[in-house]
Amino acid sequence: MDRRSFIRASTLAGVGAALPLRSMGASTGFTPSPASGWRVFEITTQVEPVVSGQDVTVWIPLPSHEDPEWMRPMGDDWQGNAPRAGVVREDVYGAKMLVAQWRAADAAPSIVVTSRFAARDRAIDLSQPGSAPALDAAQRALYTQATELLPTDGIVRDTALKITRGAGSDVERARAIYEWICDNTERNPKTRGCGLGDIRSMLESGNLSGKCADLNALYVGLARAAGLPARDVYGIRVADSKFGYKSLGKSGDITKAQHCRAEVWLAGHGWVPVDPADVRKVVLEERAGLTLDDDVVRAARKTLFGAWETNWLAYNVAHDVRLPGSSGPAVPFLMYPQAETAAGRLDALDASAFVYRITSREVPA
């Protein structure tokens, strides 16, 4: 089925009948070049919600985070048998998603989305004064405010102030929180998916274990409570690490390679990449028996405050996302495809009820 006949208006009772229909073209004015460090990737997401006799709506995250220094979405295309589909953007953070809908009578719902983006590695020299312009007031307010799972009062604020006591500059406070996360948390391989990021519960229980959406959310919440703008960046790994870390890359079938990173805004430097969760991933997964004192961990720990290897796609920075047309609650973040019927939200981590597969490949620039 070609795209023109696929994208057509219809009415679905009870599931987002007002869905706007828009296509998203490639970015303009940008030609990535291997000589400049830019790499181009193509990811394909195939979704097949397993439903019978029910209307169903699917939301698929699309690359929407853009930064001229390291991340450029280059457009999306899709095909499938949904009678209604289109790209929408949520209002607060600008996260984009493809929304597709099927009627109860539609057999074997299926859709395939192909996205291209360009990325290059990041490294910020924090030893020298920077010249980045100040963050505007609206952005500062957005990225220091509390969210449903990232409170900035109570035990979160108390912990942040304790960690940063004696730290003077933005860089010193941001680094103090990073080092505290590295020293005091653990990656828990039994955590479902990437975790939830319920940082108050983590601090109150004293159980500082989890995965990236827990540990990096803890960094973001503590940074905000200390007065530093910070944000989670939700995405997915798309290539193996060229630096030899088997735990910090994934290529080919990336269905389970979702990864949340973090950024903190530092005066003069702008948005600075940090990833204490990946330090803990190296400890657990790189090879058996590693500790924070091993050289391979020390190297990752040093690098991941101020730098990223961008073998990874940034989808968005959105929290508490209300899915357009959904009758269910907001999702804490949009990093996995989501689906819903009249009976409720399908479990995005249950392959028996909600089948999807995501693959990646590097393509010529």
Secondary structure as UniProt FT lines:
FT   HELIX           3..6
FT   TURN            13..14
FT   TURN            17..18
FT   HELIX           34..36
FT   STRAND          39..49
FT   STRAND          56..61
FT   TURN            68..70
FT   STRAND          71..80
FT   STRAND          84..89
FT   TURN            91..93
FT   STRAND          96..102
FT   TURN            104..105
FT   STRAND          111..119
FT   STRAND          122..123
FT   TURN            126..127
FT   HELIX           137..142
FT   TURN            143..144
FT   HELIX           154..164
FT   TURN            165..166
FT   HELIX           170..184
FT   STRAND          186..187
FT   TURN            189..190
FT   TURN            193..194
FT   HELIX           199..205
FT   STRAND          209..210
FT   HELIX           212..225
FT   TURN            226..227
FT   STRAND          230..237
FT   TURN            242..243
FT   HELIX           246..248
FT   STRAND          252..253
FT   TURN            255..256
FT   STRAND          258..266
FT   TURN            267..269
FT   STRAND          270..274
FT   HELIX           276..285
FT   TURN            288..289
FT   TURN            292..293
FT   HELIX           295..303
FT   STRAND          307..308
FT   STRAND          312..316
FT   TURN            324..325
FT   STRAND          338..341
FT   TURN            342..343
FT   STRAND          344..345
FT   TURN            348..349
FT   TURN            351..353
FT   STRAND          354..363
//
